[in-house]
């Protein structure tokens, strides 16, 4: 319950920061000739810089603190079924990112995205500059996390595994005490600046279009996943997703896969084409490692914002690299408060080259649709369970199918 309240609190604070920042920015912009407004904006741009420095300092630590322990845990607990399940979750997220990339190259050029727009008003200079360089770069952090995670898992070093588990706890505390409280202020100040410059009103129609497009993309991707699940299992996917409406609506309301898990389990247990064993294995695991909807959303948003802010879409090679890495983050660091986008800020800045304004816009727009992305993630877990049935329980090796009320057909 506390986690759900925390998720709601963060989303509410982000939305409040967006709204208040936009309104205050318009008011200050309308009185830009005032000396008082000038002094206020001096403080605004200075605080935005400081908050941005704090966030980007923590990003490499988040990468090492979450990715490494996740790889270690997988290595120590890897059975064949677990390995296949996590691999399916990764492939689903990667394919969703690539699907979103292809859709982006097809759709975004037709969105009338305003590029290279000159602001109506210029922001004043920073009066207080506090630069906080990260301990190491984002790519260094990612390679370090991957290499250390694999090496620790292979050597079965209990000491190093324990060290990184403690690092994960420390980084989690830094996120909850520093990163999450700073985010709403950072986003709010960025929106205030954009509104003051006059750029926010220019881009607002595109923001709305982006959200509607990705929600449509969620349903297309769910259809693909359930279609594959039906082919692999030889069973009707309709007998799974027809029960998932309560879980979908719960996820829209809670914006949390963990909070939706009891409802998702209840929905999956009503399916007559899933076994009790696979339901109780795959649905909780999927809630932890399967974030296809969030990945699809972030990929499309990143491409649109890149065109909007930097004048061009990222090239295909860059987007493929981004998709591969983003899918890793979706599996390795799903529990970071604030969603996938917070966990992946390192590759957003390191691979796509986003600056502070780009990061703030991405976080803000992602928050607007976060509930629908979570609903896609949760509903997609049923499709992965169906795939696993086809791979491991096609002939009842793991037990009988459910009767539809959570009780097996055979005693």
C-alpha positions in Angstrom: 0.0 0.0 0.0 2.8 2.4 0.8 4.4 1.7 -2.6 1.1 2.5 -4.3 0.7 5.8 -2.4 4.3 6.6 -3.3 3.6 6.0 -7.0 0.5 8.2 -6.8 2.4 10.9 -4.9 5.2 11.1 -7.4 2.8 11.2 -10.4 0.8 13.9 -8.7 3.9 15.9 -7.9 5.1 15.7 -11.4 1.8 16.7 -12.9 1.6 19.6 -10.3 5.1 20.7 -11.3 4.1 20.7 -15.0 0.9 22.6 -14.5 2.3 25.2 -12.0 5.5 25.6 -14.0 3.5 26.2 -17.2 1.1 28.7 -15.7 3.8 30.6 -13.8 6.0 30.7 -16.9 3.2 32.2 -19.0 2.5 34.8 -16.3 6.2 35.8 -16.0 6.6 35.8 -19.8 3.7 38.3 -20.1 5.6 40.6 -17.7 9.1 39.9 -19.0 10.0 43.6 -19.0 9.8 43.8 -15.3 13.0 43.9 -13.3 11.5 41.7 -10.6 10.6 39.1 -13.2 14.2 39.2 -14.5 15.5 38.5 -11.0 13.0 35.6 -10.5 14.1 34.0 -13.8 17.8 34.3 -12.7 16.9 32.2 -9.7 14.8 29.8 -11.8 17.6 29.0 -14.3 20.2 28.7 -11.6 18.0 26.2 -9.6 17.2 24.3 -12.7 21.0 23.9 -13.4 21.7 22.7 -9.9 18.9 20.2 -9.8 20.0 18.9 -13.2 23.5 18.5 -12.0 22.3 16.4 -9.0 20.2 14.2 -11.2 22.9 13.5 -13.8 25.5 12.9 -11.0 23.3 10.1 -9.7 22.5 8.5 -13.1 25.8 6.4 -13.4 25.3 5.2 -9.8 21.8 4.1 -10.6 23.1 2.1 -13.5 25.8 0.2 -11.6 23.7 -0.1 -8.4 20.7 -1.8 -10.2 22.0 -3.6 -13.3 24.9 -5.4 -11.6 22.9 -7.0 -8.8 20.1 -7.9 -11.2 22.6 -9.9 -13.4 24.2 -11.5 -10.3 20.7 -12.7 -9.1 19.9 -14.1 -12.5 23.2 -15.9 -12.7 22.8 -17.5 -9.3 19.2 -18.6 -9.7 19.2 -19.4 -13.4 17.2 -22.5 -14.2 16.3 -23.2 -17.7 12.7 -22.0 -17.2 13.8 -18.8 -15.5 16.4 -18.1 -18.2 13.8 -18.6 -21.0 11.2 -16.5 -19.1 13.6 -13.6 -18.7 14.8 -13.9 -22.2 11.2 -13.7 -23.5 10.7 -10.6 -21.4 13.8 -9.1 -22.9 12.9 -10.1 -26.5 9.4 -8.6 -26.0 10.8 -5.3 -24.8 13.5 -5.2 -27.5 11.0 -6.0 -30.2 8.6 -3.4 -28.8 11.4 -0.8 -29.0 12.2 -1.8 -32.6 8.6 -1.7 -33.5 8.2 1.7 -32.0 11.4 2.9 -33.8 10.0 1.7 -37.2 6.7 3.4 -36.4 8.6 6.6 -35.4 10.4 6.8 -38.7 7.0 6.3 -40.4 4.7 8.5 -38.4 6.8 11.3 -36.8 7.7 13.1 -40.0 3.9 13.6 -40.6 3.2 15.1 -37.1 4.1 18.6 -38.1 6.7 18.8 -35.4 8.1 22.3 -35.1 11.9 22.2 -35.3 14.5 24.8 -34.7 11.9 27.2 -33.3 13.4 30.4 -32.0 12.1 31.3 -28.5 10.0 34.4 -28.2 12.0 35.4 -25.1 15.5 34.4 -24.1 16.3 33.1 -20.6 18.6 35.2 -18.5 22.1 34.0 -17.5 22.8 31.7 -14.6 23.8 33.7 -11.6 24.9 30.7 -9.5 26.6 27.8 -11.2 27.3 24.6 -9.3 28.8 21.9 -11.5 28.8 18.4 -10.1 30.7 16.0 -12.6 29.6 12.4 -12.4 32.1 9.9 -11.0 32.3 8.2 -14.4 30.4 8.5 -17.7 27.2 6.8 -18.5 28.7 4.3 -21.0 31.5 3.5 -18.5 28.8 2.8 -15.9 26.9 0.5 -18.2 29.9 -1.5 -19.4 31.1 -1.8 -15.8 27.7 -3.0 -14.6 27.5 -5.6 -17.4 31.1 -6.9 -17.0 31.0 -7.0 -13.2 27.5 -8.7 -13.1 28.5 -11.4 -15.5 31.9 -12.0 -13.8 30.5 -12.2 -10.3 27.8 -14.6 -11.4 30.4 -16.8 -13.1 32.8 -16.8 -10.2 30.0 -17.1 -7.6 31.8 -14.6 -5.4 29.6 -14.2 -2.4 31.6 -11.3 -1.1 31.2 -9.2 -4.3 27.6 -10.3 -4.6 26.9 -9.1 -1.1 28.8 -5.8 -1.8 26.7 -5.0 -4.8 23.5 -6.0 -3.0 24.4 -3.4 -0.3 25.2 -0.9 -3.1 21.8 -1.5 -4.5 20.2 -0.7 -1.1 22.3 2.4 -0.8 21.5 3.6 -4.3 17.8 2.9 -3.7 17.9 5.1 -0.6 19.6 7.9 -2.6 16.9 7.6 -5.2 14.1 7.8 -2.6 15.8 10.6 -0.5 17.3 12.7 -3.3 16.4 11.8 -6.9 12.7 11.4 -6.5 12.1 14.6 -4.4 14.2 16.6 -6.8 12.5 15.4 -10.0 9.2 17.3 -9.6 11.1 20.6 -9.0 13.4 20.0 -11.9 10.5 19.2 -14.3 8.5 22.1 -13.0 11.4 24.6 -13.5 12.0 23.2 -17.0 8.4 23.7 -17.9 8.4 27.1 -16.4 11.4 28.0 -18.6 9.8 26.6 -21.7 6.6 28.4 -21.0 8.4 31.7 -20.3 10.3 31.3 -23.6 7.0 30.7 -25.4 7.9 27.3 -26.7 5.5 25.2 -24.7 2.3 26.4 -26.5 4.0 25.7 -29.9 4.6 22.1 -29.1 1.5 21.2 -27.0 -0.5 19.7 -29.9 2.4 17.4 -30.7 2.5 16.2 -27.1 -1.1 15.2 -27.2 -0.7 13.4 -30.5 2.3 11.5 -29.0 0.3 10.2 -26.1 -2.6 9.0 -28.3 -0.3 7.3 -30.8 1.6 5.3 -28.2 -1.7 4.1 -26.5 -2.7 2.8 -30.0 0.8 1.2 -30.2 0.2 -0.6 -26.9 -2.9 -2.4 -28.3 -1.1 -3.3 -31.5 1.8 -4.8 -29.6 -0.5 -6.8 -27.2 -2.2 -8.3 -30.3 1.3 -9.3 -31.6 2.3 -10.9 -28.3 -1.0 -12.8 -27.9 -0.8 -13.9 -31.5 2.7 -15.4 -30.9 1.5 -16.9 -27.7 -1.4 -18.7 -29.4 1.0 -20.0 -32.2 3.6 -21.4 -29.7 1.0 -23.0 -27.4 -1.5 -24.1 -29.9 -4.2 -22.7 -27.6 -6.6 -19.8 -28.0 -5.1 -16.5 -26.8 -8.7 -15.2 -26.4 -9.0 -17.5 -23.4 -6.3 -15.4 -21.7 -6.8 -11.8 -22.6 -10.6 -11.9 -22.3 -10.1 -12.2 -18.5 -7.6 -9.3 -18.3 -9.8 -6.3 -18.3 -9.9 -6.0 -14.5 -6.1 -6.1 -14.4 -5.8 -3.5 -17.2 -8.2 -1.1 -15.4 -6.4 -1.7 -12.1 -3.1 -0.9 -13.7 -4.5 2.3 -15.2 -5.6 3.3 -11.7 -2.6 2.3 -9.7 0.2 2.9 -12.2 2.0 0.1 -10.5 2.7 -3.5 -11.8 3.3 -4.6 -8.2 0.1 -3.1 -6.9 -1.8 -4.8 -9.8 -0.2 -8.2 -9.2 -3.0 -9.7 -7.1 -5.7 -8.7 -9.7 -3.5 -10.0 -12.5 -3.1 -13.4 -10.8 -6.8 -13.6 -10.3 -7.4 -12.8 -14.0 -4.9 -15.4 -15.2 -6.3 -18.1 -12.9 -9.6 -17.7 -14.8 -8.0 -18.8 -18.0 -8.7 -22.4 -19.1 -5.5 -22.5 -21.3 -3.0 -21.7 -18.5 -1.8 -24.1 -15.9 -1.7 -23.2 -12.2 2.1 -23.8 -12.1 2.8 -21.4 -15.1 0.4 -18.8 -13.8 2.0 -18.6 -10.4 5.5 -18.6 -12.0 5.2 -16.2 -14.9 2.7 -13.6 -13.8 4.7 -12.4 -10.7 8.0 -12.7 -12.7 6.5 -10.7 -15.6 5.4 -8.0 -13.2 9.1 -7.6 -12.3 10.9 -7.9 -15.6 8.4 -7.3 -18.5 8.0 -3.7 -19.4 7.1 -3.8 -23.1 4.6 -1.0 -23.0 6.9 1.4 -21.1 9.8 0.6 -23.6 7.5 1.2 -26.6 6.4 4.5 -25.2 9.8 5.8 -24.3 11.3 4.9 -27.6 8.6 6.8 -29.6 8.8 9.8 -27.2 12.6 10.0 -27.4 12.5 10.1 -31.2 9.8 12.8 -31.3 11.5 14.9 -28.7 14.9 14.5 -30.5 13.3 15.9 -33.7 11.6 18.7 -31.8 14.6 19.8 -29.7 17.5 19.0 -31.9 16.1 19.3 -35.4 16.4 15.7 -36.6 15.5 12.1 -35.9 18.3 9.9 -34.5 19.9 7.7 -37.1 18.9 4.0 -37.4 22.2 2.7 -35.9 21.7 5.0 -32.8 18.1 3.8 -32.3 19.1 0.2 -32.6 21.8 0.6 -29.9 19.3 2.6 -27.8 16.7 -0.2 -28.1 19.1 -2.9 -27.2 20.2 -1.1 -24.1 16.8 0.2 -23.1 15.5 -3.4 -23.1 18.3 -4.4 -20.7 17.3 -1.6 -18.3 13.6 -2.7 -18.6 14.6 -6.2 -17.3 17.4 -5.1 -14.9 16.0 -2.1 -13.2 12.2 -2.1 -13.2 11.8 -1.3 -9.6 13.2 2.2 -9.7 10.6 4.6 -8.5 9.4 6.9 -11.2 9.4 4.3 -14.0 11.5 3.0 -16.7 12.4 6.5 -17.9 14.2 7.3 -14.7 16.2 4.1 -14.7 17.2 4.7 -18.3 18.3 8.4 -18.1 21.9 7.3 -18.6 21.3 6.0 -22.1 18.9 8.8 -22.9 21.7 11.3 -22.3 24.6 9.1 -23.3 23.3 7.5 -26.5 20.7 10.0 -27.7 22.5 13.1 -26.4 19.5 14.7 -24.5 20.2 17.7 -22.4 18.4 18.9 -19.2 15.4 20.3 -21.1 15.1 17.1 -23.2 15.2 14.9 -20.0 12.6 17.1 -18.3 10.2 16.9 -21.2 10.7 13.1 -21.5 9.9 12.6 -17.8 6.9 14.9 -17.9 5.3 13.4 -21.0 6.0 9.9 -19.9 4.2 10.6 -16.7 1.1 11.7 -18.6 0.7 8.2 -20.0 2.4 6.1 -17.4 -0.8 4.4 -16.3 -1.5 3.1 -19.8 2.1 1.9 -20.3 1.8 -0.1 -17.0 -1.5 -1.5 -18.1 0.2 -2.8 -21.3 3.0 -4.3 -19.3 0.6 -6.2 -17.0 -1.6 -7.4 -19.8 1.4 -8.6 -21.8 2.4 -10.9 -19.0 -0.6 -13.1 -19.9 0.8 -13.5 -23.4 4.3 -14.5 -22.0 2.6 -17.1 -19.8 0.9 -18.5 -22.9 4.3 -18.7 -24.7 5.8 -20.5 -21.7 2.9 -23.0 -21.7 3.8 -23.8 -25.3 7.5 -24.2 -24.5 7.3 -26.1 -21.2 3.8 -27.4 -20.7 2.3 -28.2 -24.1 1.5 -31.7 -23.1 0.8 -31.1 -19.4 4.4 -31.8 -18.2 4.0 -29.2 -15.4 0.5 -30.1 -14.4 -3.1 -29.8 -15.7 -4.7 -26.7 -17.0 -7.0 -24.6 -14.8 -10.7 -25.1 -14.8 -11.4 -21.3 -15.0 -11.9 -20.6 -11.3 -8.3 -21.2 -10.1 -8.9 -25.0 -9.6 -7.3 -27.6 -11.8 -9.5 -29.8 -14.0 -7.7 -32.8 -12.6 -7.1 -33.4 -9.0 
